[in-house]
Amino acid sequence: MTAPQPIPFKAEGPQPVLREIPAGESYPVGALGPLQAVVEAVQGMALAPVAIPAQSALAVASLALQGFANVETLNGPRPLSLYCLTIAASGERKSSCDAPLMAALREHEKEQAKAQRDDVQAWQNAHAIWSEERKRILGEIKKGKGEKKAAAQADLDAQGREPAAPPSPDRVVTEPTFEGLTRLYATGQPSLGIFSDEGGQFLGGHAMNSDNRQKTLTALNDLWQGNPIRRTRAGDGAYTLYGRRLAVHLMAQPGVAHAFMADPLAADSGFLPRFLICEPPSAIGTRLHSKIKPDNGALATFSDRLRTILETSLPMDPDTRELQPRSLTLSNDAKVLLIQFSDAIELAQGKGGNLEHITGTASKAAEQAARIAGVLTLWRDLHAVEVAAKDMADAITLAQFYLSEAARLAHAATVSAEIDRAEKLRRWLLDSLPEPEIILGEAVQKGPYGLRESKTAIAALTLLEKHGWLQPLEPGTVVRGSARKAAWRIVRGGGDVV
């Protein structure tokens, strides 16, 4: 009897295990309203994908405006805070786009820190006097009796609270822990941003490690909602911070971002669906110096507007620094547009709909549109009382784009997770398995962690077969003394079958 022969194998040899992501839609830059000119100006200077400066402009505007108002949505008032995730490879000029849009904010922080030096000195003097006086009074209470002790006690009651240090002028942090962010809210500005053009430092940092990830995601979810920060820790005691706001813009490379998007906790906790995500097509290879367009003054106009907003006092309680934002309502026409958009998105989430696989993100699309509309409205007029239909229409166009990106990249994240498992299996096969064949049971029982179920193991083996790293053997082929229903011969590279 002739032994079963391997199925013919492609001569070109194994191919890299690559992800395949469908192309996305063009960024609707025309829907940015008052931010369009500066986005086009920065793109013209950097020659990067236009989505990169668009993300930066929206995030910076959100940070500047989020303390002033809450916008009306179909489910009640919500903050103007936006969470943005921009995915682009190294060399796509993320920093070149972000830096000019952040420049006025950085300069504002620097000026505030310089102006605060005199305030810090005055506080240090006042605190020293208060401390010495308190020590004197406590000493009199300790050794006093009768009327003298009662008088000292009255002096202590009348001394007043400990002088508070001037708040930190910082408005932006890059990779804070939840504890660090909470301390900054307690001692600094009530409106902050987590901004990083190296977002992998945050996504892969201490705040997002296995011990802290759940806590960090929950806290940032609460801040997006505008919920208070509640802390109960030994040593710090229990306290609650009300009226704090957070904007986020993380720029991350594809490998880091896709791994984060594939993390079930990021999606299941509702954290990832709160982000406006985009991964624009690369511009590398097209950025000819001859194509650079000089700025026509749009960047200076943007910076002046940003500086004016930052120099406007935030509405807050002077003692607790709790923000007291006003309500920004929707005009009747704007509300009609938002309802129509919300209903359309709801239908698309049903069984068989094109948004069925991202219901977490889709269910927030109408609220995202309202938030974006509020940002566009207040950027144009900080004292506006309602969102007009034009701004809502533009915001819906932007929200639809981000929703299409989320739908596209959700598939990419799933593919990324499958490829990650397949790549781990490939390395294990080549580095740790001395035999020339692999059978399904060995992959499940001995293979890398994450393949300990037949379904996932078969998916990884099939993917490696597709890319030429495994050659399927006919059912019944004898491998290690037994006929096997499913077995593969390993290709070690260069097209050689072992």
Beta strands, then each sheet from edge to edge (+ up, - down):
strand 1: 69-73
strand 2: 76-79
strand 3: 83-87
strand 4: 172-173
strand 5: 191-196
strand 6: 229-233
strand 7: 237-241
strand 8: 245-252
strand 9: 275-278
strand 10: 326-330
strand 11: 386-387
strand 12: 437-439
strand 13: 470-472
strand 14: 477-479
strand 15: 482-484
strand 16: 487-493
strand 17: 496-497
sheet 1: 2+ 1- 10- 11-
sheet 2: 4+ 5+ 8+ 3+ 9+
sheet 3: 6+ 7-
sheet 4: 12+ 16- 13+
sheet 5: 12+ 16- 17+
sheet 6: 14+ 15-
end
